[in-house]
Amino acid sequence: MSERIPHTTAENSEKTLELIFVDIFRQHESRLYALARKLTKSDLFAGDIIQEVFIKLWEQRGQLSEIDNMEAWLYRLTENKVIDFLRKAAADDRLREALWQSLAHNAQETESQVATREYHRMLQKAINSLPPQRRLIYQLNREKGLNYRQIAEELRISRHTVKNQLSTALQSIRSFILKTSGPLSLLFVKYFSGE
C-alpha cells in the first residue's frame, strides 16, 4: 500500500480509521512478522515486536493520512522495534538469556531437520535399491498401509510370499543403512521401518 490514506470526515472518521487499520493489519502482519522473526530468530519475540508495531500504528491512527508509503513506514518501524528489543536484551540479563535460549533451540531444531532430511534421503536410497517387486510390496505396506492379505490380492501372490518379501526388504534396508552410516543408524531404521 504505497498510496496515501485519504482524509476522513469528522462523521465517519473513527469507524473509517478502524477499517483502514484492520486492512493494514491484514495486508502487512505476516510479512512484518517474518521480518521480525528473521532478525530476532524467535517466534515469541517476533510476535511481541509486531504487537508493539501495531499498537504504535493504532496510537497514530489519526495521522495515517500523513504517511506517504505505509509499507515502508511499517518496515522501518519494525526494524526500529527490533533494534530497541536487541538493545534492551543486551542490557537485561534475563532477556539476553531468553534470547540465547531461543537461538540455541532454533539451532538444535535446524540440525534435527537436516538429520531427518538426510535419513529420509538415505531411506529412499535403500528402498530404491530393492528389486522391483520387493520395493512394491514394501511401499504398499509401509506407505499405503496395506496388510499382507490386501497386498497378496492386489499383486495376485500368496500371503506367505508377501510376508517373506517384506521381511527381506526390511533386512536389506537395515543392511544398506548400516553400511552407509554406521551403528547409530539402527535407531533410525527401527524408527522409520515401523518395528
MDTraj code that builds the backbone (N, CA, C; nanometers):
import mdtraj as md
import numpy as np

residues = "MET SER GLU ARG ILE PRO HIS THR THR ALA GLU ASN SER GLU LYS THR LEU GLU LEU ILE PHE VAL ASP ILE PHE ARG GLN HIS GLU SER ARG LEU TYR ALA LEU ALA ARG LYS LEU THR LYS SER ASP LEU PHE ALA GLY ASP ILE ILE GLN GLU VAL PHE ILE LYS LEU TRP GLU GLN ARG GLY GLN LEU SER GLU ILE ASP ASN MET GLU ALA TRP LEU TYR ARG LEU THR GLU ASN LYS VAL ILE ASP PHE LEU ARG LYS ALA ALA ALA ASP ASP ARG LEU ARG GLU ALA LEU TRP GLN SER LEU ALA HIS ASN ALA GLN GLU THR GLU SER GLN VAL ALA THR ARG GLU TYR HIS ARG MET LEU GLN LYS ALA ILE ASN SER LEU PRO PRO GLN ARG ARG LEU ILE TYR GLN LEU ASN ARG GLU LYS GLY LEU ASN TYR ARG GLN ILE ALA GLU GLU LEU ARG ILE SER ARG HIS THR VAL LYS ASN GLN LEU SER THR ALA LEU GLN SER ILE ARG SER PHE ILE LEU LYS THR SER GLY PRO LEU SER LEU LEU PHE VAL LYS TYR PHE SER GLY GLU".split()
xyz = np.array([
    [0.0852, -0.1161, 0.0000],
    [0.0000, 0.0000, 0.0000],
    [0.0896, 0.1220, 0.0000],
    [0.1306, 0.1689, -0.1160],
    [0.2212, 0.2823, -0.1231],
    [0.1454, 0.4131, -0.1384],
    [0.0141, 0.4078, -0.1527],
    [-0.0648, 0.5295, -0.1652],
    [-0.0927, 0.5861, -0.0275],
    [-0.1199, 0.7148, -0.0268],
    [-0.1542, 0.7805, 0.0996],
    [-0.2946, 0.7407, 0.1412],
    [-0.3181, 0.7392, 0.2716],
    [-0.4507, 0.7132, 0.3257],
    [-0.5316, 0.8411, 0.3098],
    [-0.6538, 0.8337, 0.2549],
    [-0.7326, 0.9561, 0.2358],
    [-0.7773, 1.0147, 0.3699],
    [-0.7967, 1.1470, 0.3704],
    [-0.8516, 1.2127, 0.4894],
    [-0.9953, 1.1680, 0.5059],
    [-1.0422, 1.1634, 0.6291],
    [-1.1795, 1.1204, 0.6544],
    [-1.2586, 1.2355, 0.7128],
    [-1.3891, 1.2285, 0.6969],
    [-1.4751, 1.3327, 0.7526],
    [-1.4923, 1.3092, 0.9013],
    [-1.5325, 1.4105, 0.9726],
    [-1.5499, 1.4002, 1.1177],
    [-1.6553, 1.2966, 1.1537],
    [-1.7603, 1.2843, 1.0722],
    [-1.8706, 1.1915, 1.0974],
    [-1.8261, 1.0463, 1.1037],
    [-1.7524, 1.0061, 1.0042],
    [-1.7181, 0.8641, 0.9948],
    [-1.5707, 0.8369, 1.0213],
    [-1.4987, 0.9342, 1.0724],
    [-1.3540, 0.9194, 1.0823],
    [-1.3102, 0.8022, 1.1702],
    [-1.3670, 0.7864, 1.2893],
    [-1.3211, 0.6793, 1.3783],
    [-1.3508, 0.5421, 1.3188],
    [-1.4715, 0.5245, 1.2655],
    [-1.5089, 0.3959, 1.2045],
    [-1.4214, 0.3676, 1.0821],
    [-1.4003, 0.4682, 0.9997],
    [-1.3172, 0.4525, 0.8806],
    [-1.1735, 0.4186, 0.9196],
    [-1.1214, 0.4861, 1.0221],
    [-0.9849, 0.4582, 1.0668],
    [-0.9719, 0.3157, 1.1189],
    [-1.0742, 0.2659, 1.1878],
    [-1.0720, 0.1272, 1.2348],
    [-1.0651, 0.0305, 1.1173],
    [-1.1472, 0.0573, 1.0149],
    [-1.1471, -0.0295, 0.8961],
    [-1.0130, -0.0238, 0.8239],
    [-0.9566, 0.0964, 0.8134],
    [-0.8261, 0.1119, 0.7487],
    [-0.7193, 0.0365, 0.8290],
    [-0.7243, 0.0499, 0.9623],
    [-0.6285, -0.0194, 1.0484],
    [-0.6368, -0.1706, 1.0280],
    [-0.7584, -0.2245, 1.0289],
    [-0.7770, -0.3691, 1.0099],
    [-0.7220, -0.4116, 0.8739],
    [-0.7477, -0.3312, 0.7717],
    [-0.6987, -0.3622, 0.6371],
    [-0.5452, -0.3613, 0.6335],
    [-0.4855, -0.2613, 0.6954],
    [-0.3388, -0.2532, 0.7003],
    [-0.2824, -0.3739, 0.7750],
    [-0.3447, -0.4084, 0.8867],
    [-0.3002, -0.5238, 0.9650],
    [-0.3028, -0.6499, 0.8796],
    [-0.4146, -0.6739, 0.8122],
    [-0.4284, -0.7954, 0.7298],
    [-0.3267, -0.7990, 0.6165],
    [-0.2992, -0.6838, 0.5578],
    [-0.2064, -0.6796, 0.4441],
    [-0.0607, -0.6998, 0.4846],
    [-0.0239, -0.6522, 0.6024],
    [0.1186, -0.6444, 0.6352],
    [0.1655, -0.7320, 0.7507],
    [0.0749, -0.7823, 0.8330],
    [0.1155, -0.8525, 0.9551],
    [0.2090, -0.9701, 0.9284],
    [0.1761, -1.0553, 0.8331],
    [0.2584, -1.1755, 0.8125],
    [0.3984, -1.1413, 0.7606],
    [0.4090, -1.0431, 0.6738],
    [0.5419, -1.0054, 0.6231],
    [0.6260, -0.9369, 0.7307],
    [0.5610, -0.8540, 0.8115],
    [0.6339, -0.7884, 0.9200],
    [0.6787, -0.8906, 1.0242],
    [0.5915, -0.9870, 1.0513],
    [0.6276, -1.0940, 1.1451],
    [0.7493, -1.1704, 1.0915],
    [0.7473, -1.2025, 0.9621],
    [0.8598, -1.2753, 0.9014],
    [0.9894, -1.1949, 0.9149],
    [0.9805, -1.0644, 0.8958],
    [1.0987, -0.9788, 0.9110],
    [1.1491, -0.9815, 1.0556],
    [1.0581, -0.9630, 1.1510],
    [1.0974, -0.9640, 1.2924],
    [1.1520, -1.1009, 1.3318],
    [1.0918, -1.2064, 1.2807],
    [1.1361, -1.3440, 1.3099],
    [1.2770, -1.3667, 1.2554],
    [1.2998, -1.3161, 1.1347],
    [1.4319, -1.3314, 1.0720],
    [1.5391, -1.2571, 1.1523],
    [1.5051, -1.1390, 1.2012],
    [1.6030, -1.0576, 1.2727],
    [1.6263, -1.1034, 1.4167],
    [1.5223, -1.1572, 1.4822],
    [1.5373, -1.1996, 1.6224],
    [1.5603, -1.3492, 1.6367],
    [1.5280, -1.4255, 1.5339],
    [1.5374, -1.5721, 1.5371],
    [1.4480, -1.6318, 1.6463],
    [1.3373, -1.5647, 1.6753],
    [1.2487, -1.6108, 1.7817],
    [1.1037, -1.5818, 1.7461],
    [1.0205, -1.6861, 1.7498],
    [0.8774, -1.6668, 1.7261],
    [0.8161, -1.5783, 1.8336],
    [0.8508, -1.6062, 1.9581],
    [0.7940, -1.5328, 2.0709],
    [0.8282, -1.3847, 2.0639],
    [0.9555, -1.3537, 2.0479],
    [0.9975, -1.2141, 2.0455],
    [0.9451, -1.1432, 1.9206],
    [0.9404, -1.2131, 1.8092],
    [0.8859, -1.1532, 1.6868],
    [0.7397, -1.1159, 1.7076],
    [0.6638, -1.2038, 1.7716],
    [0.5233, -1.1745, 1.7990],
    [0.5075, -1.0521, 1.8872],
    [0.5916, -1.0412, 1.9901],
    [0.5867, -0.9244, 2.0788],
    [0.6192, -0.7962, 2.0027],
    [0.7196, -0.8024, 1.9176],
    [0.7609, -0.6847, 1.8411],
    [0.6499, -0.6407, 1.7466],
    [0.5885, -0.7346, 1.6778],
    [0.4807, -0.6997, 1.5841],
    [0.3618, -0.6416, 1.6594],
    [0.3364, -0.6933, 1.7769],
    [0.2292, -0.6361, 1.8591],
    [0.2609, -0.4894, 1.8903],
    [0.3845, -0.4603, 1.9257],
    [0.4251, -0.3221, 1.9529],
    [0.4123, -0.2344, 1.8285],
    [0.4468, -0.2892, 1.7127],
    [0.4360, -0.2134, 1.5877],
    [0.2911, -0.1719, 1.5638],
    [0.1993, -0.2661, 1.5799],
    [0.0597, -0.2336, 1.5513],
    [-0.0047, -0.1503, 1.6622],
    [0.0464, -0.1603, 1.7832],
    [-0.0001, -0.0686, 1.8884],
    [0.0413, 0.0735, 1.8522],
    [0.1656, 0.0895, 1.8072],
    [0.2149, 0.2213, 1.7650],
    [0.1316, 0.2743, 1.6484],
    [0.1008, 0.1884, 1.5530],
    [0.0172, 0.2295, 1.4399],
    [-0.1201, 0.2740, 1.4896],
    [-0.1781, 0.1976, 1.5824],
    [-0.3106, 0.2321, 1.6358],
    [-0.3060, 0.3669, 1.7088],
    [-0.1993, 0.3874, 1.7854],
    [-0.1856, 0.5137, 1.8573],
    [-0.1748, 0.6318, 1.7615],
    [-0.1221, 0.6082, 1.6420],
    [-0.1052, 0.7152, 1.5439],
    [-0.2111, 0.7105, 1.4341],
    [-0.3222, 0.6426, 1.4593],
    [-0.4253, 0.6265, 1.3562],
    [-0.4797, 0.7592, 1.3055],
    [-0.4771, 0.8616, 1.3870],
    [-0.5246, 0.9929, 1.3436],
    [-0.4342, 1.0566, 1.2397],
    [-0.3091, 1.0124, 1.2324],
    [-0.2136, 1.0689, 1.1362],
    [-0.1850, 0.9753, 1.0183],
    [-0.2673, 0.8734, 0.9992],
    [-0.2424, 0.7771, 0.8909],
    [-0.2352, 0.8445, 0.7541],
    [-0.3162, 0.9478, 0.7342],
    [-0.3175, 1.0134, 0.6029],
    [-0.1868, 1.0874, 0.5746],
    [-0.1053, 1.1102, 0.6775],
    [0.0219, 1.1801, 0.6581],
    [0.1356, 1.0855, 0.6182],
    [0.1112, 0.9549, 0.6230],
    [0.2147, 0.8569, 0.5884],
    [0.2119, 0.8348, 0.4374],
    [0.3228, 0.8695, 0.3704],
    [0.3289, 0.8579, 0.2243],
    [0.3309, 0.7133, 0.1768],
    [0.4115, 0.6296, 0.2412],
    [0.4268, 0.4912, 0.1979],
    [0.4111, 0.4018, 0.3209],
    [0.2917, 0.3473, 0.3379],
    [0.2599, 0.2701, 0.4584],
    [0.3525, 0.1499, 0.4743],
    [0.3772, 0.0781, 0.3661],
    [0.4614, -0.0410, 0.3747],
    [0.6022, -0.0061, 0.4227],
    [0.6618, 0.0957, 0.3633],
    [0.7966, 0.1374, 0.4025],
    [0.7972, 0.1855, 0.5476],
    [0.6939, 0.2582, 0.5871],
    [0.6836, 0.3085, 0.7239],
    [0.6770, 0.1926, 0.8226],
    [0.5953, 0.0925, 0.7911],
    [0.5807, -0.0235, 0.8796],
    [0.7103, -0.1045, 0.8878],
    [0.7771, -0.1222, 0.7738],
    [0.9038, -0.1962, 0.7749],
    [1.0077, -0.1226, 0.8597],
    [1.0133, 0.0091, 0.8428],
    [1.1102, 0.0882, 0.9200],
    [1.0781, 0.0807, 1.0690],
    [0.9492, 0.0918, 1.1024],
    [0.9074, 0.0832, 1.2421],
    [0.9431, -0.0539, 1.3003],
    [0.9210, -0.1589, 1.2221],
    [0.9545, -0.2945, 1.2680],
    [1.1048, -0.3069, 1.2925],
    [1.1845, -0.2593, 1.1994],
    [1.3300, -0.2640, 1.2179],
    [1.3721, -0.1866, 1.3427],
    [1.3121, -0.0700, 1.3635],
    [1.3444, 0.0099, 1.4822],
    [1.3044, -0.0625, 1.6105],
    [1.1882, -0.1278, 1.6091],
    [1.1432, -0.2025, 1.7273],
    [1.2365, -0.3212, 1.7541],
    [1.2855, -0.3853, 1.6491],
    [1.3817, -0.4950, 1.6669],
    [1.5106, -0.4410, 1.7284],
    [1.5582, -0.3282, 1.6780],
    [1.6800, -0.2669, 1.7335],
    [1.6591, -0.2332, 1.8808],
    [1.5435, -0.1734, 1.9134],
    [1.5123, -0.1427, 2.0537],
    [1.5139, -0.2699, 2.1380],
    [1.4528, -0.3744, 2.0848],
    [1.4471, -0.5016, 2.1570],
    [1.5873, -0.5565, 2.1812],
    [1.6724, -0.5551, 2.0788],
    [1.8079, -0.6092, 2.0927],
    [1.8911, -0.5268, 2.1910],
    [1.8722, -0.3953, 2.1900],
    [1.9416, -0.3104, 2.2882],
    [1.8964, -0.3454, 2.4298],
    [1.7654, -0.3614, 2.4436],
    [1.7089, -0.3961, 2.5745],
    [1.7616, -0.5331, 2.6190],
    [1.7692, -0.6272, 2.5242],
    [1.8184, -0.7615, 2.5560],
    [1.9644, -0.7566, 2.5996],
    [2.0420, -0.6688, 2.5376],
    [2.1836, -0.6574, 2.5732],
    [2.2004, -0.6049, 2.7156],
    [2.1065, -0.5228, 2.7607],
    [2.1165, -0.4630, 2.8940],
    [2.0487, -0.5469, 3.0021],
    [1.9574, -0.6337, 2.9640],
    [1.8788, -0.7115, 3.0605],
    [1.9256, -0.8570, 3.0582],
    [1.9847, -0.9021, 3.1695],
    [2.0400, -1.0378, 3.1759],
    [1.9359, -1.1447, 3.1461],
    [1.8165, -1.1317, 3.2048],
    [1.7130, -1.2345, 3.1829],
    [1.6672, -1.2373, 3.0373],
    [1.6484, -1.1200, 2.9792],
    [1.6052, -1.1137, 2.8397],
    [1.7147, -1.1662, 2.7476],
    [1.8397, -1.1308, 2.7793],
    [1.9519, -1.1799, 2.6984],
    [1.9591, -1.3326, 2.7053],
    [1.9408, -1.3881, 2.8247],
    [1.9427, -1.5341, 2.8407],
    [1.8280, -1.5988, 2.7630],
    [1.7099, -1.5383, 2.7683],
    [1.5947, -1.5920, 2.6942],
    [1.6211, -1.5891, 2.5439],
    [1.6839, -1.4818, 2.4970],
    [1.7171, -1.4718, 2.3547],
    [1.8183, -1.5793, 2.3160],
    [1.9204, -1.6011, 2.3991],
    [2.0195, -1.7053, 2.3704],
    [1.9558, -1.8435, 2.3708],
    [1.8653, -1.8667, 2.4654],
    [1.7946, -1.9953, 2.4705],
    [1.7149, -2.0171, 2.3424],
    [1.6496, -1.9117, 2.2973],
    [1.5710, -1.9211, 2.1743],
    [1.6607, -1.9512, 2.0543],
    [1.7750, -1.8832, 2.0482],
    [1.8692, -1.9074, 1.9382],
    [1.9231, -2.0499, 1.9427],
    [1.9556, -2.0983, 2.0624],
    [2.0075, -2.2348, 2.0767],
    [1.9020, -2.3367, 2.0363],
    [1.7783, -2.3131, 2.0775],
    [1.6689, -2.4042, 2.0413],
    [1.6511, -2.4092, 1.8897],
    [1.6553, -2.2926, 1.8255],
    [1.6402, -2.2881, 1.6796],
    [1.7547, -2.3594, 1.6097],
    [1.8763, -2.3466, 1.6630],
    [1.9912, -2.4152, 1.6029],
    [1.9749, -2.5659, 1.6148],
    [1.9300, -2.6134, 1.7323],
    [1.9079, -2.7572, 1.7505],
    [1.7984, -2.8066, 1.6573],
    [1.6926, -2.7274, 1.6437],
    [1.5824, -2.7652, 1.5561],
    [1.6315, -2.7780, 1.4123],
    [1.7155, -2.6854, 1.3695],
    [1.7683, -2.6889, 1.2336],
    [1.8558, -2.8121, 1.2129],
    [1.9423, -2.8435, 1.3100],
    [2.0261, -2.9632, 1.2997],
    [1.9395, -3.0881, 1.2910],
    [1.8357, -3.0917, 1.3703],
    [1.7445, -3.2057, 1.3700],
    [1.6749, -3.2191, 1.2346],
    [1.6335, -3.1060, 1.1789],
    [1.5676, -3.1091, 1.0482],
    [1.6631, -3.1589, 0.9402],
    [1.7876, -3.1156, 0.9454],
    [1.8874, -3.1606, 0.8476],
    [1.9098, -3.3106, 0.8619],
    [1.9238, -3.3587, 0.9857],
    [1.9458, -3.5020, 1.0088],
    [1.8265, -3.5834, 0.9601],
    [1.7068, -3.5374, 0.9899],
    [1.5867, -3.6085, 0.9455],
    [1.5798, -3.6131, 0.7936],
    [1.6092, -3.5013, 0.7298],
    [1.6077, -3.4969, 0.5833],
    [1.7118, -3.5938, 0.5258],
    [1.8303, -3.5981, 0.5878],
    [1.9360, -3.6888, 0.5424],
    [1.8938, -3.8343, 0.5597],
    [1.8323, -3.8660, 0.6723],
    [1.7862, -4.0028, 0.6959],
    [1.6760, -4.0422, 0.5977],
    [1.5851, -3.9490, 0.5693],
    [1.4805, -3.9781, 0.4702],
    [1.5431, -4.0043, 0.3329],
    [1.6444, -3.9256, 0.2986],
    [1.7131, -3.9444, 0.1704],
    [1.7803, -4.0814, 0.1665],
    [1.8458, -4.1171, 0.2775],
    [1.9136, -4.2460, 0.2853],
    [1.8124, -4.3608, 0.2776],
    [1.7010, -4.3468, 0.3492],
    [1.5972, -4.4500, 0.3460],
    [1.5435, -4.4667, 0.2039],
    [1.5193, -4.3557, 0.1362],
    [1.4678, -4.3632, -0.0005],
    [1.5689, -4.4311, -0.0925],
    [1.6966, -4.4031, -0.0705],
    [1.8017, -4.4676, -0.1494],
    [1.8003, -4.6187, -0.1250],
    [1.7838, -4.6577, 0.0014],
    [1.7778, -4.8007, 0.0363],
    [1.6562, -4.8663, -0.0281],
    [1.5427, -4.7992, -0.0234],
    [1.4200, -4.8536, -0.0840],
    [1.4377, -4.8677, -0.2347],
    [1.4973, -4.7663, -0.2966],
    [1.5182, -4.7703, -0.4419],
    [1.6143, -4.8808, -0.4840],
    [1.6994, -4.9263, -0.3915],
    [1.7943, -5.0331, -0.4258],
    [1.7293, -5.1720, -0.4229],
    [1.6066, -5.1805, -0.3723],
    [1.5371, -5.3103, -0.3665],
    [1.4941, -5.3546, -0.5061],
    [1.4848, -5.4860, -0.5285],
    [1.4283, -5.5342, -0.6548],
    [1.2839, -5.4829, -0.6688],
    [1.2350, -5.4660, -0.7912],
    [1.1045, -5.4028, -0.8143],
    [0.9876, -5.4609, -0.7335],
    [0.9698, -5.5923, -0.7326],
    [0.8549, -5.6489, -0.6616],
    [0.8688, -5.6290, -0.5106],
    [0.9871, -5.6465, -0.4584],
    [1.0105, -5.6287, -0.3148],
    [0.9856, -5.4828, -0.2752],
    [1.0334, -5.3913, -0.3604],
    [1.0108, -5.2485, -0.3356],
    [0.8615, -5.2178, -0.3355],
    [0.7884, -5.2732, -0.4313],
    [0.6443, -5.2503, -0.4404],
    [0.5727, -5.3033, -0.3161],
    [0.6092, -5.4217, -0.2716],
    [0.5481, -5.4800, -0.1511],
    [0.5772, -5.3915, -0.0297],
    [0.7009, -5.3469, -0.0174],
    [0.7378, -5.2580, 0.0936],
    [0.6538, -5.1299, 0.0889],
    [0.6445, -5.0674, -0.0274],
    [0.5705, -4.9422, -0.0410],
    [0.4213, -4.9607, -0.0141],
    [0.3656, -5.0713, -0.0627],
    [0.2235, -5.0962, -0.0367],
    [0.1978, -5.1134, 0.1128],
    [0.2904, -5.1774, 0.1825],
    [0.2735, -5.1998, 0.3255],
    [0.3046, -5.0742, 0.4074],
    [0.4204, -5.0138, 0.3849],
    [0.4662, -4.9041, 0.4706],
    [0.4104, -4.7681, 0.4313],
    [0.3914, -4.7458, 0.3032],
    [0.3470, -4.6142, 0.2589],
    [0.1957, -4.6065, 0.2397],
    [0.1359, -4.7177, 0.1960],
    [-0.0092, -4.7167, 0.1745],
    [-0.0857, -4.7855, 0.2863],
    [-0.0138, -4.8548, 0.3741],
    [-0.0771, -4.9159, 0.4901],
    [-0.1548, -5.0435, 0.4629],
    [-0.1279, -5.1096, 0.3498],
    [-0.1988, -5.2342, 0.3192],
    [-0.1419, -5.3492, 0.4023],
    [-0.2289, -5.4429, 0.4404],
    [-0.1821, -5.5605, 0.5141],
    [-0.1431, -5.6707, 0.4154],
    [-0.0909, -5.7825, 0.4696],
    [-0.0432, -5.8917, 0.3834],
    [-0.1518, -5.9406, 0.2879],
    [-0.2720, -5.9616, 0.3403],
    [-0.3816, -6.0139, 0.2587],
    [-0.4141, -5.9176, 0.1439],
    [-0.4231, -5.7881, 0.1742],
    [-0.4559, -5.6890, 0.0714],
    [-0.3478, -5.6827, -0.0366],
    [-0.2225, -5.6893, 0.0051],
    [-0.1116, -5.6870, -0.0915],
    [-0.1156, -5.8130, -0.1775],
    [-0.1374, -5.9268, -0.1137],
    [-0.1436, -6.0541, -0.1871],
    [-0.2543, -6.0498, -0.2919],
    [-0.3702, -5.9971, -0.2549],
    [-0.4813, -5.9881, -0.3508],
    [-0.4480, -5.8927, -0.4645],
    [-0.3905, -5.7779, -0.4314],
    [-0.3598, -5.6784, -0.5342],
    [-0.2544, -5.7288, -0.6328],
    [-0.1532, -5.7989, -0.5820],
    [-0.0442, -5.8459, -0.6685],
    [-0.0646, -5.9889, -0.7185],
    [-0.1713, -6.0532, -0.6698],
    [-0.2029, -6.1917, -0.7072],
    [-0.0873, -6.2868, -0.6758],
    [-0.0420, -6.2743, -0.5508],
    [0.0609, -6.3646, -0.4995],
    [0.0136, -6.4133, -0.3623],
    [0.0840, -6.5112, -0.3051],
    [0.0412, -6.5652, -0.1755],
    [0.0793, -6.4702, -0.0614],
    [0.0053, -6.4821, 0.0482],
    [0.0361, -6.4030, 0.1678],
    [0.1749, -6.4391, 0.2195],
    [0.2104, -6.5649, 0.2082],
    [0.3415, -6.6109, 0.2532],
    [0.4528, -6.5396, 0.1746],
    [0.4329, -6.5245, 0.0444],
    [0.5315, -6.4543, -0.0391],
    [0.5421, -6.3082, 0.0042],
    [0.4276, -6.2463, 0.0311],
    [0.4274, -6.1066, 0.0765],
    [0.5074, -6.0941, 0.2057],
    [0.4800, -6.1834, 0.3006],
    [0.5483, -6.1798, 0.4300],
    [0.6993, -6.1967, 0.4125],
    [0.7401, -6.2937, 0.3327],
    [0.8831, -6.3181, 0.3090],
    [0.9500, -6.1998, 0.2392],
    [0.8829, -6.1461, 0.1370],
    [0.9402, -6.0339, 0.0618],
    [0.9535, -5.9092, 0.1504],
    [0.8540, -5.8851, 0.2348],
    [0.8594, -5.7691, 0.3238],
    [0.9706, -5.7863, 0.4271],
    [0.9835, -5.9050, 0.4817],
    [1.0895, -5.9326, 0.5784],
    [1.2270, -5.9129, 0.5142],
    [1.2430, -5.9641, 0.3930],
    [1.3698, -5.9488, 0.3208],
    [1.3962, -5.8014, 0.2890],
    [1.2909, -5.7280, 0.2527],
    [1.3051, -5.5849, 0.2227],
    [1.3559, -5.5095, 0.3455],
    [1.2976, -5.5374, 0.4615],
    [1.3397, -5.4697, 0.5844],
    [1.4842, -5.5031, 0.6193],
    [1.5228, -5.6289, 0.6005],
    [1.6619, -5.6679, 0.6265],
    [1.7566, -5.5958, 0.5305],
    [1.7166, -5.5861, 0.4049],
    [1.8003, -5.5176, 0.3050],
    [1.8155, -5.3696, 0.3382],
    [1.7057, -5.3073, 0.3802],
    [1.7105, -5.1648, 0.4155],
    [1.8019, -5.1435, 0.5356],
    [1.7867, -5.2264, 0.6378],
    [1.8737, -5.2163, 0.7561],
    [2.0204, -5.2307, 0.7167],
    [2.0475, -5.3313, 0.6371],
    [2.1847, -5.3581, 0.5949],
    [2.2412, -5.2404, 0.5148],
    [2.1625, -5.1884, 0.4225],
    [2.2055, -5.0758, 0.3390],
    [2.2400, -4.9549, 0.4259],
    [2.1516, -4.9224, 0.5187],
    [2.1728, -4.8045, 0.6030],
    [2.2901, -4.8266, 0.6981],
    [2.3030, -4.9463, 0.7507],
    [2.4143, -4.9765, 0.8406],
    [2.5478, -4.9621, 0.7678],
    [2.5549, -5.0115, 0.6450],
    [2.6780, -4.9987, 0.5656],
    [2.7060, -4.8527, 0.5336],
    [2.6013, -4.7778, 0.5082],
    [2.6163, -4.6392, 0.4649],
    [2.6516, -4.5449, 0.5790],
    [2.5915, -4.5672, 0.6987],
    [2.6112, -4.4659, 0.8032],
    [2.6488, -4.5181, 0.9403],
    [2.6659, -4.6442, 0.9597],
    [2.7141, -4.6944, 1.0876],
    [2.6059, -4.7325, 1.1870],
    [2.6482, -4.7720, 1.3089],
    [2.5577, -4.8290, 1.4089],
    [2.4479, -4.7359, 1.4583],
    [2.4737, -4.6058, 1.4679],
    [2.3689, -4.5155, 1.5156],
    [2.2478, -4.5154, 1.4231],
    [2.2692, -4.5533, 1.3003],
    [2.1594, -4.5548, 1.2045],
    [2.0558, -4.6608, 1.2378],
    [2.0912, -4.7595, 1.3208],
    [1.9936, -4.8626, 1.3581],
    [1.8739, -4.8019, 1.4296],
    [1.8979, -4.6990, 1.5105],
    [1.7857, -4.6306, 1.5761],
    [1.6923, -4.5721, 1.4714],
    [1.7525, -4.5126, 1.3713],
    [1.6748, -4.4560, 1.2617],
    [1.5950, -4.5643, 1.1897],
    [1.6583, -4.6754, 1.1598],
    [1.5912, -4.7848, 1.0889],
    [1.4733, -4.8348, 1.1705],
    [1.4943, -4.8543, 1.2997],
    [1.3860, -4.9007, 1.3862],
    [1.2704, -4.8015, 1.3847],
    [1.3027, -4.6745, 1.3925],
    [1.2000, -4.5709, 1.3960],
    [1.1223, -4.5643, 1.2646],
    [1.1940, -4.5601, 1.1529],
    [1.1282, -4.5415, 1.0244],
    [1.0736, -4.6693, 0.9620],
    [1.1185, -4.7849, 1.0065],
    [1.0669, -4.9080, 0.9463],
    [0.9405, -4.9545, 1.0160],
    [0.9054, -4.8886, 1.1270],
    [0.7798, -4.9193, 1.1941],
    [0.7864, -5.0411, 1.2832],
    [0.9027, -5.0881, 1.3175],
    [0.9140, -5.2060, 1.4040],
    [0.9387, -5.1648, 1.5465],
])
top = md.Topology()
chain = top.add_chain()
for i, resn in enumerate(residues, 1):
    res = top.add_residue(resn, chain, resSeq=i)
    for name in ("N", "CA", "C"):
        top.add_atom(name, md.element.get_by_symbol(name[0]), res)
traj = md.Trajectory(xyz[None], top)
